[in-house]
């Protein structure tokens, strides 16, 4: 949609966005907490999982409000939904802080809509508890409308802008289906990473003795150049650290060790034959 394209390009939001990014980064320092909120341990972002509780509670409240004889029933659901927003907000802000500026612009409006929705839901709960049920229902439906707008922006951020998706995965489909030579074994230095092209796909190779592992070289988080990243550790426990945002992946199997990446780095099947390194699609 043209309006969303304009939002992605609205640089006037960058002043607020940059200050908020610095604040979030400064507030969430411990690596374990960052990994927890990013969903590194889960295998995909945690934020979409956490939002299911408040969304379910708010939608259920709206449905119960349509049924007769349910005057007090929706209030506990509404309270659960409001309380459950806290962890979802924490995970969402941390993910947002590690995105590119165009994504952060959309994410900022997404968050703003959800703040307004949360305010409306809180007012709805207070109205219900003071006996003003009709006003509470009205505020609840207003909250659902604004939350729907926020969800639409969140969907655009995830699907149109690929925020939170593994951006390295599409490279696998561009690899040859059959075993194809990429280089000689001697061209891969032992205990270090090297980047070689297979077609137009950059591949990160790592070798220990005569064994070689191959990863898509573009970081799955924001396409950072893993070939320029630092290698930490030794042998098959060694990891590569993305130079852009610090995502850390084990070189032997692509497992994500530290975020902000929440997905493993895509691995490429590799074999060594007659001193030549060959790769193909998984």
Phi, psi and omega in degrees: 000140181303322182295324178286325176298320178293323178297319179299331185259006183280093184288346177297339177280348189292328179299309178295317182299315182294321179293318178294321178300315179297320181294316180296315180299320180289327184285326184252090186263313185301132182298323180296321179292319179297315179297322179298312184286328177290336183089019180305321181287339186270332181100354171201167185307140181280329185306312180298333178288315184293329183288347181296327182291305178296322179299314179299319181293318182290319178293319178297321177300316180298321180292314180297328179294339179276344184270144179286151175071030180237042188302315185260348187297320185290336186302312178299322177298317180298319179296319177297316180300316180296316180295325184285351180288335186302305179295326179295321178294317181299314179293321181295316180296322181292316175301315181302321185294344181254016181261167176288164186299320181296323177288323181295328178298312178294318180298328179294317178290323175304313180294320179299318178298320181290328176295317178297316179299318180297320177298319179294320178293321178296317177297324178297316180296317180296320179296318179296318182289339177266008176090001180266072186297316181299317178295322179298319179296316181300315179295325178296316179291327174296319178297319179295323179295313181292321177297325177297320176297317178298321179294323178298316178294323177296322177295320177297318179298320183281317190261321180278325183256359177059032176286124179086356177270163177279101186282356177269339186302320181300338180296333181298323182289345181267001177275157177296147178285331181259159178304129183224133181290136177250327178186178175275156178299323181295339181279355179255108182294141183287134177075011178225162178264152176214147181253130175228150179265134169243103193069238176250016181260118175286132183239135177264118181253144179218135188231137167231119188052243181254013177259138183230137171248153182224127179237152168299131189283331179284125181301134182293344182284301180218029175064027176296154183279096181298335179296340177263003184276159179284141174262124179246149181082183184225163176058215182279001172266359182294150179232157174247137183252123180297130182288347182275307186232000174089007175301138187238129184232140175286131185287337182285328185220004178077004183298136178282127182259319177223147178281183021283349176300140177249353181247153172296151175284131183302131177264152180243130177302138183221145172216154179245122180228125177052041177076011179244141179265126182237144180228162173202174175297150174298000000 
